[in-house]
């Protein structure tokens, strides 16, 4: 990854990465001993999640830890079927020893399921743990049938965390507690809208009234039905988990149709500054979950750099604003280096999986350990939870947006930079 010398010099890393799937990355240096597969949505509507992949992978490849690995990269093209196909290619054709995968259940689940079927250890992230775990069960509607995985392990937060963060942010505002839901017909949307484990039961218990017009298909071009339903229910808060282009469509149409809620707390779609900038001034005070930021008080287990230093290095090298997936993709490779070092060269899949299950690592996104902390028993074996706080996008003088943390109720060690403000 990055050294402090490289941080100060802001030089671009070179060398050391095999590439496939149409992603332009440097060729791997000779002599790498262990094969890692990595799948992410580098093209298609989810591509923003992988914007920093090249930066992270290049720097991992030139680090002391990275020189021991061959990393073979595949693009899921934001398509679950393609994700499964490339996972099978990595396992059968490339014979990877450990699979890494990031970014939304549409990517993590098909890859993890393929690894489970093939007996290949897999580490996944950037998907709430419920759609990851429950979404891979043979009967998601029957909790009694749910079983732990043998080879698949996941680190991220859960729906209980994002609900807690969102409601804490809303609690800072004076509202009528009428909430409108934008839940798409995909892994995230079905989990967020689930009547048992999603938003509905928690909001009801908290005194909120939820208006859910039903699931819509991704890449919808008309949200008039949802907007009319929200206006009819006097909705003052909107929440949901649309993909980036869908929220842009919804928000622009809402403004055109005279609907401006006091709060819009949106997962997935407005995680990235370019998605908010596409809305012009209408993006001000939109709110979202914050999984990682430069102010998070964690550092890399590989190079000792803080979250802020890694974010600074990314901007210095690319000229772009930091994004949240940087921390989690970085942490994926921290875990890979740690697991494979403990498993040892020549370890088989079961030995690597045993090392993975025993992980206790302080990473740039916080501590990762599969000890069941904060989880129900059925998910305790396969999931490690990471911290979550809440933030708002604020217009900067001269243009662009900053993501300001406005709620840290659940993790006070992560500092806030302001308080929740209503949309005007």
C-alpha positions in Angstrom: 0.0 0.0 0.0 1.3 3.5 0.7 4.4 4.4 2.6 4.8 7.6 4.5 7.5 8.7 2.0 5.0 8.1 -0.9 2.4 10.0 1.0 4.6 13.1 1.3 5.8 12.8 -2.3 2.3 12.0 -3.6 3.9 9.7 -6.2 1.8 7.1 -8.0 2.5 3.5 -7.3 3.5 1.3 -10.2 4.1 -2.4 -11.0 2.6 -5.5 -9.4 -1.0 -6.4 -10.4 -2.5 -8.8 -12.8 -5.6 -7.6 -14.5 -8.6 -9.1 -16.3 -12.1 -8.1 -17.1 -11.1 -5.0 -19.1 -9.7 -3.1 -16.1 -6.4 -1.4 -17.0 -4.0 -2.2 -14.2 -0.2 -3.0 -14.1 1.0 -6.6 -14.7 2.1 -8.6 -11.6 5.7 -8.8 -10.6 7.3 -12.2 -11.0 7.7 -14.5 -8.0 4.4 -13.9 -6.2 3.6 -17.0 -4.2 -0.1 -16.8 -3.2 -3.1 -16.1 -5.4 -5.9 -13.8 -4.4 -9.0 -13.2 -6.5 -10.8 -9.9 -6.2 -14.3 -9.1 -7.6 -15.9 -5.7 -7.6 -18.4 -3.7 -9.8 -15.9 -1.8 -11.9 -18.4 -0.9 -14.6 -22.2 -0.5 -14.7 -24.5 1.5 -12.3 -22.5 0.4 -9.2 -19.1 1.4 -10.6 -18.7 4.3 -8.2 -18.1 1.7 -5.4 -14.9 0.7 -7.2 -13.5 4.1 -8.2 -10.6 3.7 -5.8 -9.7 0.1 -6.6 -6.7 0.9 -8.8 -5.2 3.2 -6.2 -5.6 0.6 -3.4 -4.5 -2.4 -5.5 -1.5 -0.7 -6.9 -0.3 0.4 -3.5 -0.9 -3.0 -2.0 1.0 -4.7 -4.8 4.1 -2.6 -4.0 4.0 -2.9 -0.2 6.1 -5.4 1.7 3.1 -7.5 2.4 1.7 -7.3 -1.2 4.8 -8.6 -2.9 4.0 -12.0 -1.6 0.7 -12.1 -3.6 -0.6 -12.4 -7.1 -3.9 -10.5 -7.3 -6.3 -11.3 -10.2 -9.0 -8.8 -10.6 -12.4 -9.4 -12.2 -15.2 -6.9 -13.0 -18.8 -8.0 -12.0 -20.1 -5.4 -14.4 -22.7 -4.6 -11.6 -24.4 -7.9 -12.6 -25.0 -10.8 -10.2 -24.8 -13.4 -12.9 -21.6 -12.0 -14.1 -20.2 -11.9 -10.6 -20.9 -15.6 -10.2 -19.3 -16.4 -13.6 -16.1 -14.5 -12.8 -15.9 -16.1 -9.4 -16.0 -19.5 -11.0 -13.3 -18.5 -13.4 -11.0 -17.3 -10.6 -11.5 -20.6 -8.8 -11.4 -23.0 -11.7 -9.1 -21.3 -14.2 -6.9 -19.2 -12.0 -6.9 -21.4 -8.9 -7.0 -18.6 -6.4 -6.4 -19.6 -2.8 -8.5 -16.8 -1.2 -11.3 -14.8 -2.7 -12.0 -11.1 -1.9 -15.2 -9.4 -3.0 -16.7 -5.9 -2.3 -19.7 -3.8 -2.9 -23.4 -4.5 -2.5 -25.2 -7.8 -2.2 -25.5 -8.0 -6.0 -21.7 -8.6 -6.0 -20.9 -10.1 -2.6 -23.6 -12.8 -2.5 -23.1 -14.6 -5.9 -19.3 -14.6 -5.3 -19.6 -15.9 -1.7 -22.2 -18.5 -2.8 -19.9 -19.7 -5.5 -17.0 -20.0 -3.1 -19.1 -21.8 -0.6 -20.0 -24.4 -3.2 -16.4 -24.8 -4.3 -14.9 -24.9 -0.9 -12.8 -21.7 -1.4 -12.4 -19.3 1.5 -13.9 -15.9 0.9 -13.9 -12.5 2.6 -16.5 -10.0 1.6 -17.5 -6.5 2.6 -19.5 -3.4 1.7 -23.0 -5.0 2.1 -25.1 -4.9 5.2 -24.8 -8.2 7.0 -28.5 -9.1 6.8 -28.8 -9.2 2.9 -25.4 -10.9 2.8 -26.3 -13.7 5.3 -30.0 -14.0 4.9 -30.0 -13.4 1.2 -27.8 -16.5 0.7 -30.1 -18.9 2.6 -32.1 -21.5 0.8 -35.3 -20.1 2.4 -34.8 -16.5 3.5 -38.3 -16.4 4.9 -37.7 -19.3 7.4 -35.2 -18.4 10.1 -35.3 -21.9 11.5 -33.7 -23.1 8.3 -30.8 -20.7 8.3 -27.4 -22.2 8.5 -23.9 -20.7 8.9 -21.4 -20.8 6.1 -18.2 -23.0 6.1 -16.0 -20.8 3.9 -17.6 -17.3 3.6 -16.8 -14.5 6.1 -18.1 -10.9 6.0 -17.3 -7.6 7.8 -19.6 -4.6 7.7 -22.5 -3.1 9.7 -26.1 -4.2 9.8 -29.6 -2.8 9.3 -29.9 -2.3 13.0 -27.0 0.1 12.8 -28.2 2.2 9.9 -31.7 2.4 11.4 -30.2 3.6 14.7 -28.1 6.1 12.9 -30.9 7.4 10.7 -33.4 7.7 13.5 -30.8 9.5 15.7 -30.3 12.0 12.9 -34.0 12.5 12.5 -34.4 13.0 16.2 -32.3 16.1 15.9 -35.0 17.7 13.8 -38.6 18.8 14.5 -40.7 16.6 12.3 -44.1 14.8 12.1 -42.4 11.4 12.0 -44.0 10.6 8.7 -41.4 8.6 6.6 -41.5 7.6 2.9 -39.6 4.6 1.7 -37.6 4.1 -1.5 -36.9 0.4 -1.4 -35.9 -1.2 -4.8 -36.5 -4.8 -5.8 -33.0 -6.0 -5.1 -31.0 -7.5 -2.2 -30.7 -4.3 -0.3 -34.2 -3.0 -0.9 -35.8 -6.2 0.1 -33.8 -6.4 3.3 -34.4 -2.8 4.2 -38.1 -3.2 3.6 -38.4 -6.6 5.3 -41.3 -6.6 7.8 -39.3 -8.6 10.3 -35.6 -7.6 10.1 -35.8 -4.3 8.2 -37.0 -0.7 8.8 -40.8 -1.3 9.3 -40.9 -2.8 12.8 -38.2 -0.5 14.3 -39.8 2.6 12.9 -43.2 1.6 14.2 -41.8 1.0 17.7 -40.1 4.4 17.5 -43.4 6.2 16.8 -42.7 6.7 13.1 -45.4 6.2 10.4 -43.9 4.5 7.3 -45.3 4.9 3.8 -44.0 2.2 1.5 -45.3 2.3 -2.0 -43.7 -1.1 -2.8 -40.7 -2.3 -4.6 -39.6 -0.7 -7.9 -37.2 -2.0 -10.5 -33.7 -0.5 -10.6 -33.1 2.1 -13.4 -36.7 3.3 -13.1 -37.3 6.5 -15.0 -40.5 7.7 -13.4 -41.0 8.1 -9.6 -44.3 10.0 -9.8 -46.2 7.2 -8.0 -43.8 7.3 -5.1 -43.8 11.1 -4.9 -47.6 11.3 -5.0 -47.8 8.7 -2.2 -45.4 10.7 -0.1 -47.2 13.9 -0.7 -50.5 12.3 0.2 -49.1 11.0 3.5 -47.5 14.3 4.4 -44.1 12.7 4.4 -41.4 14.9 6.0 -38.6 12.2 6.0 -37.5 10.1 3.1 -35.3 7.0 3.4 -34.2 4.2 1.2 -31.4 2.4 -0.6 -31.6 3.2 -4.3 -28.7 2.9 -6.7 -27.1 6.2 -7.6 -28.8 7.0 -10.9 -32.2 6.2 -9.4 -31.9 8.6 -6.6 -30.8 11.3 -9.0 -34.0 10.7 -11.0 -36.2 10.6 -7.9 -34.8 13.8 -6.3 -34.9 15.8 -9.5 -38.5 14.7 -10.1 -39.4 15.4 -6.5 -38.1 19.0 -6.8 -40.0 19.4 -10.1 -43.2 18.2 -8.5 -42.9 20.4 -5.4 -42.0 17.8 -2.9 -39.2 18.8 -0.4 -39.0 16.8 2.8 -37.1 18.0 5.9 -34.7 15.1 5.7 -33.6 12.6 3.1 -31.4 9.9 4.6 -30.4 7.6 1.8 -28.2 4.6 1.7 -26.0 3.6 -1.2 -27.0 6.3 -3.7 -25.4 9.4 -2.1 -22.3 7.8 -0.6 -20.2 9.4 -3.3 -19.5 13.1 -3.8 -20.0 12.9 -7.6 -23.6 11.6 -7.0 -24.4 14.6 -4.8 -22.6 17.1 -7.1 -24.8 15.8 -10.0 -27.8 17.3 -8.1 -26.3 20.8 -8.1 -27.4 22.9 -5.0 -30.3 20.5 -4.4 -27.8 18.0 -2.8 -27.3 20.3 0.3 -28.1 18.6 3.6 -28.9 15.2 2.1 -27.9 12.7 4.7 -26.4 9.2 4.6 -24.7 6.5 6.7 -20.9 7.0 7.1 -18.9 3.8 7.3 -15.5 5.3 6.9 -14.0 8.8 6.7 -10.7 10.6 7.2 -11.7 11.4 10.8 -12.2 7.8 11.8 -9.6 7.0 14.5 -8.2 3.9 12.9 -5.0 3.0 11.1 -3.8 0.4 8.6 -2.3 -2.8 9.9 0.0 -3.0 6.9 1.6 0.5 6.8 0.5 2.3 10.0 -1.2 5.1 8.0 -4.2 6.7 9.6 -7.6 7.0 7.9 -6.9 10.6 7.2 -3.5 9.9 5.7 -4.8 7.3 3.3 -7.6 9.7 2.3 -5.1 12.4 1.7 -2.9 10.1 -0.3 -5.8 9.2 -2.5 -6.6 12.8 -3.3 -2.9 13.7 -3.8 -2.5 10.8 -6.3 -5.8 11.0 -8.2 -7.0 14.6 -7.7 -10.3 13.2 -6.5 -12.2 13.5 -3.3 -12.0 10.6 -0.9 -14.9 8.0 -0.9 -16.0 5.6 1.8 -15.1 2.3 0.0 -11.4 3.2 0.1 -11.3 2.1 3.8 -13.1 -1.2 3.3 -11.3 -2.3 0.2 -8.0 -1.4 1.9 -9.1 -3.5 4.9 -9.9 -6.4 2.6 -6.3 -6.6 1.6 -5.2 -6.0 5.2 -7.2 -9.1 6.1 -5.9 -11.1 3.2 -2.3 -10.4 4.2 -2.9 -11.2 7.8 -4.9 -14.4 7.1 -2.4 -15.8 4.6 0.6 -15.0 6.9 -1.0 -17.0 9.7 -2.1 -19.8 7.4 1.3 -20.1 5.9 2.6 -20.8 2.4 1.1 -24.0 0.9 -1.9 -24.0 3.2 -5.0 -25.6 1.8 -8.5 -24.1 1.7 -9.5 -25.5 5.1 -6.3 -24.2 6.8 -6.9 -20.8 5.3 -10.5 -20.8 6.4 -9.4 -21.8 10.0 -7.0 -18.8 9.9 -9.8 -16.5 8.6 -12.2 -17.6 11.3 -9.6 -16.9 14.0 -9.0 -13.3 12.7 -8.5 -10.6 15.3 -7.1 -7.6 13.5 -7.2 -3.9 14.0 -7.7 -2.4 10.5 -8.2 1.0 9.0 -12.0 0.5 9.4 -11.8 -0.7 13.0 -11.3 -4.0 14.7 -12.4 -7.1 12.8 -13.0 -10.4 14.7 -15.5 -13.1 14.1 -16.5 -13.4 17.8 -20.2 -12.8 17.4 -20.2 -9.4 19.2 -23.4 -7.5 18.6 -24.9 -10.3 16.4 -27.7 -12.8 16.7 -26.5 -16.4 17.2 -27.2 -17.5 13.6 -24.8 -14.9 12.1 -22.2 -15.0 14.9 -19.8 -17.4 13.1 -19.6 -15.6 9.8 -19.9 -11.8 10.4 -17.9 -9.1 12.1 -19.6 -5.7 12.7 -17.8 -2.4 12.0 -18.8 1.0 13.3 -21.4 3.3 11.7 -22.1 7.0 12.1 -24.3 9.5 10.2 -23.4 12.4 8.0 -24.8 15.2 5.9 -23.5 16.6 2.6 -22.8 20.4 2.9 -22.2 22.7 0.1 -18.6 24.2 0.1 -17.8 27.7 -0.7 -16.6 27.7 -4.3 -18.6 24.5 -5.2 -18.6 20.8 -4.3 -19.6 19.1 -1.1 -18.1 18.0 2.2 -19.5 15.0 4.1 -19.9 16.2 7.7 -20.5 13.7 10.5 -23.5 14.8 12.5 -24.3 11.8 14.6 -22.0 9.5 16.5 -24.4 8.2 19.2 -23.4 4.6 18.7 -19.6 5.3 18.3 -18.6 8.4 20.2 -14.9 7.8 19.5 -15.6 8.9 15.9 -15.8 12.7 16.2 -18.7 14.8 14.8 -18.2 17.9 12.7 -21.7 19.5 13.1 -25.3 18.8 13.9 -28.3 17.7 11.7 -29.8 20.5 9.6 -33.2 20.4 7.7 -33.4 20.5 3.9 -34.7 23.8 2.7 
